[in-house]
Every structure is written in C-alpha cells, then in structure tokens.
C-alpha cells in the first residue's frame, strides 16, 4: 500500500505549468492490450487496417509514428481533461524534480471549451504580479492565437529564460475588450509556507501549494507562531488559490491537526488504486480552533486538507466553494520515451463525500470582498465541473454503449520595507475573508469562556 502513495505522489489537481513541474511516480503495470474482449481485438484490427490504408494510399508520404501519436491524443481527448498523451519532449520536461528552480511566468492552466484558461497564478510569480487572474482565457501568446494549440504547446510558448519578455493576451469576463499583459519571465518562487501574527494569540498560516518541504516548513511556522509572547489561541489556515501538489505532503499537513480517523480515501476500478490514508497521534498538540479559508482557486491537495479538517470538525471552513478537482492521475512511461497521464481514481473525504466536480462547500460562505448595493457580484471562476469531458462525481456503471490585486500582494507575500504588523493591518483592512475569520476565532474564545 505504501507503494501506491509512492507511485501517485502527484495529485496534480491541474497541470502546473510554466514553472514547469509535474509530480510524477513510476508507471503502473497494465494488462496486455489484447487481453480485453473480442470486440476490443476487432476494433484494434480495424485501427491497424486504417493505418495500413493511409500508409499505402495517402497522397503524400506519412510518418507512421506521427499518425499513431495523433490517434493516441485523439483517444485520450475523448476522456476527462486531466488524461493526456505526453510527447517525449514534454514528458522529459515534466520529470523535473520539484526541488529545482524553474523560470517562466508561473500560472496554473487547463483547457476549458478548447480555450487555455487560468486556474490560478502562482503566488509571487511574474503572472501574479502582472495581474493575471483565475478564469482569464489566454487567447494569444506573443500575438499568436492559442485556440488551435495543445495545452503543452501553450505551456512551451509561455516558458522561457529568466529576463525574457512574453506578451499574454487574455479575455476576461466583465471586460469588453481583450487585455494585454507584457510579462518578464523569472524564476518561480518555491516557498510554499508563510506565516505571521495577526493579533496577539492569533496566527495566520498560508500554504500556497504542496511541495516536498511543505510539511517541514508548516511545522516550523506553527512552532514559531506558538512561541510568540502570547501562545496561539486560534489559527487562520489560508488555502485560497492553492492549486494542489504532492499527495503525501497534503496528507501529512492534515495529520498535524488530527489524531485519528481517515484523512482521505482513493477509489478506482482496480483494487490496486484503492487506499485509505489515516491520521496518527502527534506528540505536539494543536488544540486551538482553526478557521480554514478556501476559494475557487483551491484545488486538489488543498481540497483534501480542507475536506479532512471539515469532516472531523477540526476546522471551520470559510470562503466560497472550491474548484472541485477530486481525481487521481498516474503517469505511465511508454516505450518510445513518451508518457501517458491517465485518471485512475477519485478522492473521497473522511465522511465519504466526493470532491470531484463538486468541491468543498464551506461551512460559512464569505465573499473575498464586500459588495456594495451598487455593484454586481463578480462572475464566478472556472471550476472542475466546467471543464469539457470532466469525469462525474460518481463512477459510471458499465453499459452496452459506454469531465484580486492588493489582497493578493499582501496575502502571505513578503513585502519589502514593511513590518509584519503593518502587513497584518493591510490584510485585515482589505481582505474580508481574513477579517471574518479572525472575528470568528475571537468570538469563539469569548463564548468558550462564557460556557465554562
């Protein structure tokens, strides 16, 4: 069972691009392609016949390898948006280890309605600083339209050496015209945990994504917060715009705050793809109340943590419904150096709720900013359920026929020349969700004393 975790380190809720790193594990063992039904065998014979006809009769000479790769791409395109064929070039790039440094613009993207769509900019990245927002559709890169590009081709065009410039043109809901963003590529920040004291006794811990050092850095941050003049009486755990990352790190972070019970379970068609990950009693106690913040950009690993703490009653989840990426991908190396990324299972919270296409529903719905009577509420961001061919929340039965600017700058980002108290002040002034979370924690302290 430990092997399953090692194999599927990558929950990669969405394709983490342009920085570019993808969490990979060794391939799984598959049955021989002819081990299926007689119908499958006949259909493969038909495929072979078509390939033979094209090679012998097409007006120009064709590359059989190119034809086969195109057929595989088409096959996977008929599945969910997270299953894909990786060319040898792309597969090699995506095997870069998460501990390295990467240059690019730093955004998390997916394909929605055949458009390259931003799930979330990586905090502190050039794209984040330039003002790229979740839900933006990238229609052009350096003047070239992206509508006919595959996702990896769009990624390749936006990546580049530090210091080089790229022009990103986006379509944004609420804007009548396209908007250009000239962005200077840079090394993507790898720091995933930031923290500071909002008020004496009340800490703020932000996890921007789950990397190989997230558990270690989270423990250090909690120890530092709790060793302040006033020990922690409450914690705000901010997972907003956290697109996911390493499965083992998400599980271990949730385990910090849980003593027993399930954290997450994985269920697929094969018994090899089914496992439940459980919590363990920790020597360090964290008995203070927690308010956990999520939004539309919280996906995959961050949804696992939110779901676990919510189901165990360990945290009050506040914000808006998360992205809803609750599926597991495994990457299989193929014999020619290419790779096959395939969805093999779904995630379930401790109470058995599916995350896929539904997301984590907060206990208390709070918008990121207050909306005045003269304003209309902003358009919602793209979510997993909006993606073409997204897989459903439940497995299909087999049948015969058979998918914010200032706040973002302050939110957990180190601000040169500012003391932490000033950063906290700006955050509490501008961020409605953080302010409400702090009020909730302080109110809990008052009522808990009254109940004694």
Secondary structure, DSSP 8 states (H G I E B T S, - for coil): -HHHHHHT-B--SSEEETTT------------GGGS-HHHHHHHHHHHHHHHHHHHHSSS---HHHHHHHHHHHHHHTS-TT-EEE-HHHHHHTT--TTS--EE--EEEEEETTEEEEEEE-TTSHHHHHT--TT-EEEEETTEE-TTS-HHHHHHHH---TT-EEEEEEE-TT-SS-EEEEEE-EE-----EEEEEEETTEEEEEE-SB-TTHHHHHHHHHHHHHTSSS--SEEEEE-TT---BBHHHHHHHHHHT-SSSEEEEEEESSGGG-EEEE----SS---SEEEEEE-TT--THHHHHHHHHHHTTSSEEEES------EEEEEEE-TTS-EEEEEEEEEE-TTS-B-TTT----SEE--SS---TTS--------GGGSTT---SS-----S----HHHHHHSS---TT--HHHHHHHHHHH-HHHHHHHHHHHHHHHHHHHH-
